Amino acid sequence: MTASTERFREFKMPDVGEGLTEAEILKWYVAVGDTVSDGQVVCEVETAKAAVELPIPFDGVVHELRFEEGTTVDVGTPIISVDTQPGAGPAKPSAAGAAPAAPEPEAEPQGRQAVLVGYGAAPSSTKRRPRKAARAETAPKAAYAAAVQAELNGHAAPAPAPAEPAVPAGVGAAVAGAERPLAKPPVRKLAKDLGIDLAAVTPTGPGGVVTRDDVHAAAQAAVAPAAAEPEAPVAPAVVPAASRETRIPVKGVRKATAQAMVASAFTAPHVTEFVTVDVTRTMKLVQKLKADPDMAGLRVNPLLFVAKALLVAIRRNPDVNAAWDEENQEIVRKEYVNLGIAAATPRGLIVPNIKDAQAKTFPELSQALSDLVSTAREGKTSPADMSGGTVTITNVGVFGVDTGTPILNPGESAILAFGAIKLQPWVHKGEVKPRHVTTLALSFDHRLVDGELGSKVLADVAAVLERPQRLMIWG
């Protein structure tokens, strides 16, 4: 291995989940010139399952950040370069005072070596943006910024003086005077729709990238002079529809959810059954348990009782807790219940699950539900917590919705929708009285669960919620 390869080490995007192929860089915690140590978190990335913080596996000084925040990177692509020998002198000859030279090819490693997850010596086949000219790592940051600006301008660094805004340090950027302005495809389409020449637009994005706001500003500036002339009335200009639309890239959790739901809907034959149930007694028990000293500090709510009721129904009807093995044409019945709880988060819908929920006591189930919801809302749910689910509950009632026809989580046999609990007129003991009523909907895979079994499971859940004392008999 060459000295250059030993000195500059690359940290590659690791597979932080189960077979994930890409991740989006949400935030960098380090900048060029920062000292990092083995195990230090350098960035946060979002995969198709969760947001994860990445620790770097070696010591050194950050030499280059290969991608900007918001960029989606394939697994195995180098994302950061670290100088492990910062006192060894300049990385490459200085560009100041010399004519720009053609970039030198990187030294090829003389063979593969054992590597840790996420980094190694093998060269990447991923195409990269042009790198900045080399600079001395020991130079002050202010001088380095001036050298970068000089490189972008194509000549030697001038004497210290007010300079134009510098490109973010360490992030590869296109050299000024490139073939065309920097802009993302949606922005180029917007400019085309509005008839705006990108070359005439003043960019405000990082690294001189033209943003949507820049294009809109240029369009408004072009219209303003004509509007200032009070001449003959003209027909109102037709505003292109594209200028009044917002396009949101589908990636990360939302992309994975969309793909999973489409695959599930068109693979498993769904059947959905409904039942409306009087849950007044359950609501009274919720209030009693909230005041019980043994439940102090625990979250007691109707969802907890729905979860417990479903676990009881599964124990009474174990065939519902199964999966379909398409390759072997087998039904795989699970002897454990990993209970999924669908959670809406800022990054999209995720379904973490409580492992071995069937073995938990009532207080333990309450604590597990509380931890699961809190972790999901903070965006800290790990990929492992979202893998291996067997059945799921989706609580649509928190949005005031009566019920729905939920789609199965891939690989699972059933999903229970829990609707809003409302005070409604209900016949109770021969009289119409106001009672707390809710509607449950159970969707199941008809390859695994026939109508009789699905009906029994739903009826058992309803029976427990209607008369929660059955938990002492069945549970």
C-alpha positions as CSV (number, residue, x, y, z in Angstrom):
1,M,0.0,0.0,0.0
2,T,1.4,3.4,-0.8
3,A,2.1,6.1,1.7
4,S,-0.6,8.3,0.2
5,T,-3.2,5.6,0.7
6,E,-2.1,5.0,4.3
7,R,-2.3,8.7,5.1
8,F,-5.7,9.6,3.6
9,R,-8.4,7.1,4.6
10,E,-12.0,7.1,3.3
11,F,-15.1,6.4,5.3
12,K,-17.8,4.7,3.1
13,M,-21.5,4.8,3.5
14,P,-22.2,1.6,5.5
15,D,-25.3,-0.6,5.3
16,V,-26.9,0.5,8.6
17,G,-30.0,-1.7,8.1
18,E,-30.8,-5.0,6.5
19,G,-29.7,-4.9,2.9
20,L,-30.4,-1.2,2.4
21,T,-28.9,0.3,-0.8
22,E,-28.8,4.0,-0.1
23,A,-29.1,6.7,2.6
24,E,-29.5,10.5,2.6
25,I,-27.0,12.7,4.5
26,L,-29.2,14.7,6.9
27,K,-26.5,16.6,8.8
28,W,-22.7,16.9,9.1
29,Y,-21.4,17.2,12.6
30,V,-17.8,18.0,11.4
31,A,-16.1,20.3,8.9
32,V,-12.9,20.3,7.0
33,G,-10.0,20.8,9.4
34,D,-11.7,19.3,12.4
35,T,-10.0,16.6,14.4
36,V,-11.9,13.3,14.7
37,S,-11.3,10.2,16.8
38,D,-12.3,6.6,16.5
39,G,-16.0,6.2,17.4
40,Q,-16.9,9.9,17.0
41,V,-20.2,10.6,15.3
42,V,-19.5,12.6,12.1
43,C,-22.9,12.7,10.5
44,E,-26.6,11.7,10.6
45,V,-28.1,9.8,7.7
46,E,-31.7,8.7,6.9
47,T,-32.2,5.3,5.5
48,A,-35.4,3.8,4.2
49,K,-36.2,2.8,7.8
50,A,-34.8,5.4,10.2
51,A,-32.4,8.2,11.0
52,V,-29.0,6.9,12.1
53,E,-25.9,8.6,13.4
54,L,-22.6,7.3,11.9
55,P,-19.4,7.0,13.9
56,I,-16.0,7.1,12.1
57,P,-13.7,4.1,12.7
58,F,-10.3,5.9,12.8
59,D,-8.5,9.0,14.0
60,G,-7.3,12.0,12.0
61,V,-8.2,15.4,10.6
62,V,-11.1,15.9,8.2
63,H,-9.6,16.4,4.7
64,E,-12.8,16.4,2.6
65,L,-16.6,16.0,2.9
66,R,-17.6,14.4,-0.4
67,F,-21.3,15.2,-0.3
68,E,-23.5,18.1,0.8
69,E,-26.4,17.7,3.3
70,G,-29.5,16.5,1.6
71,T,-27.6,14.3,-0.9
72,T,-28.7,10.6,-1.3
73,V,-25.6,8.3,-1.4
74,D,-25.3,4.7,-2.4
75,V,-24.0,2.2,0.2
76,G,-20.3,1.7,-0.2
77,T,-19.6,5.2,-1.6
78,P,-16.9,7.2,0.2
79,I,-18.5,10.2,2.0
80,I,-15.6,11.6,4.0
81,S,-11.8,11.6,3.7
82,V,-9.6,11.8,6.8
83,D,-5.9,12.8,7.0
84,T,-4.4,10.3,9.5
85,Q,-1.0,12.1,9.4
86,P,-1.9,15.8,9.6
87,G,1.7,16.8,10.5
88,A,3.2,15.2,7.5
89,G,3.0,18.4,5.3
90,P,0.8,19.5,2.4
91,A,-1.5,16.9,0.8
92,K,-0.4,18.1,-2.7
93,P,1.7,20.9,-4.2
94,S,0.1,24.3,-3.6
95,A,-1.8,25.9,-6.5
96,A,-0.9,29.5,-5.5
97,G,1.5,31.2,-8.0
98,A,1.3,28.5,-10.5
99,A,-0.8,27.8,-13.6
100,P,-3.6,25.3,-13.1
101,A,-2.4,21.8,-13.8
102,A,-4.4,18.8,-15.0
103,P,-5.6,16.7,-12.0
104,E,-3.3,13.8,-11.2
105,P,-4.8,10.4,-11.0
106,E,-5.1,8.9,-7.6
107,A,-2.6,6.2,-6.7
108,E,-4.1,2.7,-7.1
109,P,-3.8,0.4,-4.1
110,Q,-1.5,-2.6,-4.6
111,G,-4.0,-5.1,-3.4
112,R,-7.1,-5.5,-1.2
113,Q,-6.8,-5.6,2.5
114,A,-9.2,-6.5,5.3
115,V,-11.5,-3.7,6.0
116,L,-14.0,-2.6,8.7
117,V,-17.6,-2.0,7.9
118,G,-18.0,1.3,6.0
119,Y,-14.5,2.0,5.0
120,G,-11.5,0.5,3.2
121,A,-8.7,1.0,0.7
122,A,-10.5,-0.2,-2.4
123,P,-11.2,2.6,-4.9
124,S,-14.8,3.6,-5.4
125,S,-16.4,3.2,-8.8
126,T,-18.8,6.1,-8.0
127,K,-18.3,9.2,-10.1
128,R,-17.3,12.2,-8.1
129,R,-17.4,15.9,-8.6
130,P,-14.1,17.6,-9.5
131,R,-11.9,18.0,-6.5
132,K,-10.4,21.3,-5.4
133,A,-6.7,21.8,-5.8
134,A,-4.6,20.5,-3.0
135,R,-3.9,22.6,0.1
136,A,-1.7,22.5,3.1
137,E,-3.7,21.0,6.0
138,T,-1.7,23.0,8.6
139,A,-2.6,26.4,7.0
140,P,-5.0,28.7,8.9
141,K,-8.6,28.3,7.8
142,A,-8.8,31.9,6.6
143,A,-5.9,31.3,4.2
144,Y,-7.3,28.1,3.1
145,A,-10.6,29.7,2.2
146,A,-8.7,32.3,0.1
147,A,-6.9,29.6,-1.7
148,V,-10.1,27.8,-2.5
149,Q,-11.6,31.1,-3.9
150,A,-8.4,31.6,-6.0
151,E,-8.8,28.1,-7.4
152,L,-12.4,28.8,-8.3
153,N,-11.3,32.0,-10.1
154,G,-8.6,30.1,-11.9
155,H,-5.6,32.2,-10.7
156,A,-3.2,32.6,-7.8
157,A,-4.5,33.7,-4.4
158,P,-4.6,37.5,-4.2
159,A,-3.5,39.6,-1.2
160,P,-6.0,39.7,1.7
161,A,-8.9,41.8,0.6
162,P,-12.7,41.6,0.7
163,A,-13.7,38.5,-1.3
164,E,-16.8,37.0,-2.7
165,P,-18.6,34.4,-0.7
166,A,-16.5,31.2,-0.5
167,V,-17.7,27.8,-1.5
168,P,-18.4,25.6,1.6
169,A,-15.1,24.2,2.7
170,G,-14.4,20.6,1.9
171,V,-17.4,20.1,-0.4
172,G,-16.5,19.5,-4.0
173,A,-18.0,22.2,-6.2
174,A,-17.9,22.9,-10.0
175,V,-15.3,25.4,-11.1
176,A,-16.5,28.8,-12.2
177,G,-17.0,29.0,-15.9
178,A,-18.3,25.5,-16.2
179,E,-20.4,24.5,-19.2
180,R,-23.7,25.4,-17.6
181,P,-25.0,26.8,-14.2
182,L,-25.5,24.4,-11.3
183,A,-29.1,23.5,-10.7
184,K,-31.1,20.4,-9.8
185,P,-33.3,18.9,-12.6
186,P,-36.6,20.2,-11.0
187,V,-35.2,23.7,-10.9
188,R,-34.1,23.4,-14.6
189,K,-37.6,22.3,-15.6
190,L,-39.1,25.2,-13.7
191,A,-36.8,27.7,-15.4
192,K,-37.7,26.2,-18.8
193,D,-41.4,26.5,-18.0
194,L,-41.0,30.1,-17.0
195,G,-38.8,31.0,-20.0
196,I,-35.8,31.9,-17.7
197,D,-32.2,31.5,-18.8
198,L,-30.3,29.9,-15.9
199,A,-27.1,31.6,-17.0
200,A,-28.7,35.0,-16.2
201,V,-29.9,33.9,-12.7
202,T,-27.9,34.9,-9.6
203,P,-27.5,31.7,-7.6
204,T,-27.9,31.8,-3.8
205,G,-27.7,28.1,-3.0
206,P,-24.7,26.4,-1.4
207,G,-21.8,26.2,-3.7
208,G,-23.4,28.5,-6.3
209,V,-26.4,26.3,-7.0
210,V,-29.5,27.9,-8.5
211,T,-32.5,27.3,-6.3
212,R,-36.3,27.5,-7.1
213,D,-36.5,30.8,-5.2
214,D,-33.7,32.2,-7.5
215,V,-35.7,31.3,-10.6
216,H,-38.9,32.8,-9.2
217,A,-37.1,36.0,-8.3
218,A,-35.7,36.2,-11.9
219,A,-39.2,35.7,-13.3
220,Q,-40.6,38.4,-11.1
221,A,-37.8,40.8,-12.1
222,A,-38.5,40.2,-15.8
223,V,-42.2,40.9,-15.3
224,A,-41.7,44.1,-13.1
225,P,-40.5,46.5,-15.8
226,A,-43.5,45.7,-18.1
227,A,-45.9,46.1,-15.2
228,A,-44.5,49.6,-14.4
229,E,-45.5,51.0,-17.8
230,P,-49.2,52.3,-17.5
231,E,-50.1,51.7,-21.1
232,A,-53.1,50.2,-22.8
233,P,-54.8,47.4,-20.7
234,V,-53.5,44.0,-21.5
235,A,-54.9,40.6,-20.7
236,P,-53.6,39.1,-17.4
237,A,-50.6,36.9,-18.0
238,V,-51.2,33.2,-17.7
239,V,-49.2,31.9,-14.8
240,P,-47.7,28.5,-15.6
241,A,-49.2,25.8,-13.4
242,A,-45.6,24.6,-12.6
243,S,-44.9,27.8,-10.7
244,R,-47.8,27.1,-8.4
245,E,-46.8,23.5,-7.6
246,T,-44.4,22.1,-5.1
247,R,-42.6,19.0,-5.9
248,I,-41.3,16.9,-3.0
249,P,-38.7,14.2,-3.7
250,V,-39.9,10.7,-2.5
251,K,-37.0,9.2,-0.6
252,G,-36.1,7.7,2.7
253,V,-38.9,6.4,4.9
254,R,-41.7,7.7,2.6
255,K,-40.2,5.9,-0.4
256,A,-39.8,2.6,1.4
257,T,-43.3,2.9,2.8
258,A,-44.8,3.5,-0.6
259,Q,-42.9,0.6,-2.2
260,A,-43.9,-1.7,0.7
261,M,-47.6,-0.8,0.5
262,V,-47.8,-1.3,-3.2
263,A,-46.1,-4.7,-2.9
264,S,-48.4,-5.7,-0.1
265,A,-51.6,-4.5,-1.8
266,F,-50.9,-6.4,-5.0
267,T,-49.4,-9.5,-3.4
268,A,-51.5,-10.5,-0.4
269,P,-55.3,-10.9,-1.0
270,H,-56.7,-8.5,1.6
271,V,-60.0,-9.0,3.4
272,T,-61.3,-6.4,5.9
273,E,-64.0,-7.0,8.5
274,F,-65.6,-4.4,10.8
275,V,-67.2,-4.4,14.2
276,T,-68.7,-1.6,16.3
277,V,-68.3,-2.1,20.1
278,D,-69.3,-0.4,23.3
279,V,-66.1,0.3,25.2
280,T,-67.6,2.2,28.2
281,R,-66.4,-0.3,30.7
282,T,-62.9,-0.2,29.3
283,M,-62.9,3.6,29.5
284,K,-63.9,3.4,33.2
285,L,-61.1,0.9,33.8
286,V,-58.6,3.3,32.1
287,Q,-59.5,6.0,34.6
288,K,-59.2,3.7,37.6
289,L,-55.8,2.4,36.5
290,K,-54.5,5.9,36.0
291,A,-55.1,6.5,39.7
292,D,-53.6,3.1,40.8
293,P,-50.3,3.5,42.6
294,D,-49.0,0.3,40.9
295,M,-49.3,2.0,37.5
296,A,-47.7,5.3,38.6
297,G,-45.4,6.7,36.0
298,L,-46.9,4.4,33.3
299,R,-49.0,5.5,30.3
300,V,-52.5,4.1,30.6
301,N,-54.8,4.7,27.6
302,P,-57.3,2.9,25.4
303,L,-54.5,1.8,23.0
304,L,-53.0,-0.2,25.8
305,F,-56.2,-2.2,26.2
306,V,-56.6,-2.7,22.5
307,A,-53.0,-4.1,22.4
308,K,-53.7,-6.4,25.3
309,A,-57.0,-7.5,23.8
310,L,-55.4,-8.4,20.4
311,L,-52.7,-10.4,22.2
312,V,-55.4,-12.3,24.0
313,A,-57.2,-13.0,20.7
314,I,-54.0,-14.2,19.1
315,R,-53.4,-16.6,22.1
316,R,-56.9,-18.0,21.6
317,N,-56.5,-18.2,17.8
318,P,-52.8,-18.8,17.2
319,D,-53.1,-19.6,13.5
320,V,-53.7,-15.9,12.8
321,N,-50.1,-15.1,13.8
322,A,-48.4,-16.5,10.7
323,A,-46.6,-15.6,7.5
324,W,-46.7,-16.8,3.9
325,D,-43.5,-18.4,2.5
326,E,-44.0,-17.9,-1.3
327,E,-40.8,-19.7,-2.2
328,N,-41.5,-22.9,-0.3
329,Q,-45.3,-22.6,-0.6
330,E,-45.6,-22.9,3.2
331,I,-47.5,-21.2,6.0
332,V,-45.1,-20.3,8.8
333,R,-46.9,-20.0,12.2
334,K,-45.0,-17.8,14.7
335,E,-44.8,-18.9,18.3
336,Y,-44.0,-15.4,19.3
337,V,-45.8,-12.1,18.8
338,N,-43.8,-9.0,17.7
339,L,-46.6,-6.4,18.0
340,G,-46.2,-3.5,15.5
341,I,-47.6,-0.1,16.3
342,A,-48.0,2.2,13.3
343,A,-46.5,5.6,14.2
344,A,-46.8,8.9,12.2
345,T,-43.5,10.8,12.4
346,P,-42.1,13.9,10.6
347,R,-40.2,11.6,8.3
348,G,-43.3,9.5,7.4
349,L,-45.1,6.4,8.7
350,I,-43.0,3.8,10.4
351,V,-44.1,0.6,12.2
352,P,-41.7,-0.4,15.1
353,N,-42.7,-3.5,17.0
354,I,-42.6,-4.7,20.6
355,K,-40.6,-8.0,20.6
356,D,-42.2,-10.9,22.4
357,A,-45.2,-8.8,23.4
358,Q,-47.2,-12.0,24.3
359,A,-44.8,-12.5,27.3
360,K,-45.2,-9.1,28.8
361,T,-47.3,-8.2,31.9
362,F,-49.7,-5.3,31.7
363,P,-47.3,-2.8,33.2
364,E,-44.4,-4.1,31.0
365,L,-46.6,-3.7,27.9
366,S,-47.5,-0.2,29.0
367,Q,-43.8,0.7,29.4
368,A,-42.9,-0.8,26.0
369,L,-45.7,1.1,24.3
370,S,-44.6,4.4,25.9
371,D,-40.9,3.8,24.9
372,L,-41.8,2.8,21.4
373,V,-43.9,6.0,20.7
374,S,-41.4,8.3,22.3
375,T,-38.5,6.9,20.3
376,A,-40.5,7.1,17.1
377,R,-41.4,10.7,17.6
378,E,-37.8,11.6,18.3
379,G,-36.7,9.9,15.0
380,K,-34.4,7.5,16.9
381,T,-36.1,4.2,16.0
382,S,-33.5,1.7,14.9
383,P,-33.9,-0.6,11.8
384,A,-33.9,-3.6,14.1
385,D,-37.0,-2.3,16.0
386,M,-38.9,-2.2,12.7
387,S,-38.0,-5.7,11.5
388,G,-39.6,-9.0,12.3
389,G,-43.1,-7.8,13.0
390,T,-46.0,-10.4,13.0
391,V,-49.2,-8.3,13.5
392,T,-49.8,-4.6,13.6
393,I,-52.2,-2.1,15.2
394,T,-52.8,1.3,13.6
395,N,-54.6,3.9,15.8
396,V,-56.5,6.1,13.3
397,G,-58.7,7.2,16.2
398,V,-56.2,9.8,17.3
399,F,-57.0,11.7,14.1
400,G,-60.8,11.6,14.8
401,V,-61.3,9.0,12.2
402,D,-64.0,6.3,12.8
403,T,-62.0,3.5,11.0
404,G,-60.5,2.5,7.7
405,T,-59.3,-0.5,5.6
406,P,-55.7,-0.8,6.6
407,I,-53.1,-2.4,4.3
408,L,-51.0,-5.2,5.7
409,N,-47.4,-4.6,6.7
410,P,-45.4,-6.8,4.3
411,G,-44.7,-10.3,5.7
412,E,-47.5,-10.0,8.3
413,S,-50.9,-11.8,8.4
414,A,-53.1,-9.2,10.0
415,I,-53.5,-5.5,10.9
416,L,-56.1,-4.0,13.3
417,A,-57.4,-0.4,12.8
418,F,-58.6,1.2,16.1
419,G,-61.1,4.0,15.4
420,A,-62.1,7.1,17.4
421,I,-64.0,6.6,20.7
422,K,-67.1,8.7,20.6
423,L,-70.0,9.2,23.0
424,Q,-73.1,7.9,21.1
425,P,-76.6,6.8,21.8
426,W,-76.5,3.0,22.4
427,V,-79.0,0.4,23.5
428,H,-77.8,-0.7,26.9
429,K,-79.9,-3.1,29.1
430,G,-83.0,-2.3,27.0
431,E,-82.6,1.4,27.1
432,V,-81.0,4.0,24.8
433,K,-78.2,5.6,26.7
434,P,-75.0,7.6,25.9
435,R,-72.1,5.1,25.7
436,H,-68.5,5.2,24.6
437,V,-68.4,3.5,21.2
438,T,-65.6,2.7,18.7
439,T,-65.2,0.8,15.5
440,L,-62.5,-1.8,14.8
441,A,-61.4,-3.0,11.4
442,L,-59.3,-6.1,10.9
443,S,-57.5,-6.7,7.5
444,F,-56.0,-10.1,7.0
445,D,-54.2,-12.1,4.3
446,H,-56.8,-14.5,2.9
447,R,-54.1,-17.0,1.9
448,L,-53.4,-17.5,5.6
449,V,-56.6,-16.5,7.4
450,D,-60.1,-17.5,6.2
451,G,-63.2,-15.7,7.1
452,E,-64.0,-17.8,10.1
453,L,-60.6,-17.3,11.8
454,G,-60.6,-13.6,11.0
455,S,-64.1,-13.2,12.4
456,K,-63.1,-15.1,15.6
457,V,-60.1,-12.8,16.2
458,L,-62.0,-9.6,15.7
459,A,-64.9,-10.9,17.9
460,D,-62.5,-11.7,20.7
461,V,-60.9,-8.3,20.6
462,A,-64.3,-6.7,20.7
463,A,-65.4,-8.9,23.6
464,V,-62.4,-8.0,25.7
465,L,-62.9,-4.3,25.1
466,E,-66.6,-4.5,25.8
467,R,-66.1,-6.5,29.1
468,P,-62.4,-6.0,30.1
469,Q,-62.9,-8.4,33.1
470,R,-62.5,-11.1,30.5
471,L,-58.8,-10.4,30.7
472,M,-58.8,-12.2,34.0
473,I,-60.3,-15.2,32.4
474,W,-58.8,-15.3,29.0
475,G,-55.6,-13.4,29.5
